[in-house]
Amino acid sequence: MESNIDLHEMDAMVRRIQLAAERLNRLGEKFPTLAKNSLHVLTSAKTLELNIDDLLHLDDAKGANVA
């Protein structure tokens, strides 16, 4: 496992997932299963976003305490 984790890269990846799921949801307007499943992806992406956001704030707080 990689020891250096780039939280900002992870955050950007989650945002790309969210954008793709939102687009799938719009495209699935006439395909209810796709629309429903894209909402599940959005829910999971939101959880990832919150997890990463917590880590980013923790990382920022550590940096502030070191100074």
C-alpha positions, 0 to 999 in steps of 0.5 A: 500500500502506498504510504504517501496519500494525496488527499487533494487528488482523492478529493478530485477523483470523488468529484469526478465520480459525482459529476459522472453519476449526476450525468448518468442520472440525467441521461437515465431519465427514461431508464428508471433503473439507471437513474435509481442506481446512479443515485446510489453511486451519488450517495456513496460518493457523498460518503467518500467526500465527507470522509476525505473532507474530514481527513483534509481538515484533520491534515490542515489542523495538524499543519496549523499546530506544527507552525 
